[in-house]
Amino acid sequence: YKYIIAETKSYDFGDSGQEVKIYKIAVNAKHNRGHIKIFASLDGNPYLEMYDDLGNTRIAFNRSFTNKEIYFSDPSIEKKPVLARRLKIKIKGEVEGFHLNDISVIYRTKGVIG
């Protein structure tokens, strides 16, 4: 096993002043053994631990590329979106043969009433 840490830059969704509603993060990855944990920092705040669709914070992938939906709260209780202007993602874990293919953020711009 190797201990890995991967961290993205801080994304502002194209407009640093625009607040967006972030619903989930989709991660496409694979590994042979082990698990990872995924964290998110919103607007420069401390990292929050994220959950897979079963409510686990220790996330395991398959030996072939697999898509996992990752949430900000335990989805077995509630799939609650978060509001943010910036997002930064960190992946940590002890794994063998880890390959990250893609990270996608599912979000919508916050509507303006007026």
N, C-alpha and C positions, 0 to 999 in steps of 0.2 A: 504494500500500500504506500501511496505517496500522499502527503498532506498538500492540498492545493488551496490557493486563494486567487480568485479572479475578480476584478473590480472594473466596472464601466466608468466612463466619464459621467459628469452630471448633465443630463438632457433637459432642455427647456421647452421642448415640443414646438419649436419654431418661433416662439414669442415669449420672452422672459417675464412679461407682465401678465400673460394670460393664464388663469387658473383652469386646469382640466380635471375631469372626473376619470380616475384610473380604476378600471374594473378588475383587471387581472394581468398577469404576465404569462406568456406562453414560452416555454423553454424546450428546445429540441437538442437532445444530447444522448450520449451513450457511455457506458463503462462496463468493465468486466465484473468488478466486485466493489462493495463499500456503499457509502451513502454521502450525500452532500446536504448542506443547508443553504437556503437562499434568503438573503436579507435585502431590505430596501430602505433607502434614506430619502425622505420627502423634504424638500426645501432646505436641505442642509442639516436637518435634525438627526439625532442618533438613529442608528439602524434598527429596523423592526424585523423580527423573525417572521417568515412567510410560511404558508401552509399549502400542501397539495390538495387535490380534490377529495381526499379521504380524511383530511384534518391532521395529517402528519407533518411534522417539521423536519424529520429526517427523510430525505427524498432519494429513492432508488430508481435508476433507469435500467434499461435492458442492455444486452450486448449489441443490439442494433439500434439505430437512431429512433428515439421515441419522443413524442410530444407530451409534455406535462403542463397542465394549467396550474398556475401558482397564484394564491390569493393573499390578501392583506389581513384577513380574519379567517377563523376556522369555518370553512364552507358547510360543515355538517350542522353548524349553528345558524350562520347567516353569511351570505356572499355580499359583503358591504363594500361599495367603492370608496375610494379616498379622494380628497381634493388636494391638488398640489400644483406648483408652478415648475418644480424641478424634481427629477428622479435620478437616483444613483442606485445601482444594483451590485451586490457582492455575493459571490459563491464561494463557500468554504467546505472542506471535507477531506476525509481519508478515503481515497478511491484507487482502483487499479485500472489503467487504460481509459482515463476520462477524455472524452472529446465533446466539445461544445460546438454545435452547428449554428444555432440561431437563438436569439432572444427577441421576442416581439411584445410590445406593450399595447394592450387593448384599452383605449381611452376615447373620450369624447370631449370636445370643448364645452365649457359650461355656457348654457344659454343666457342671453341677455334679455331681460324683461324691461320694456319701456316704450 
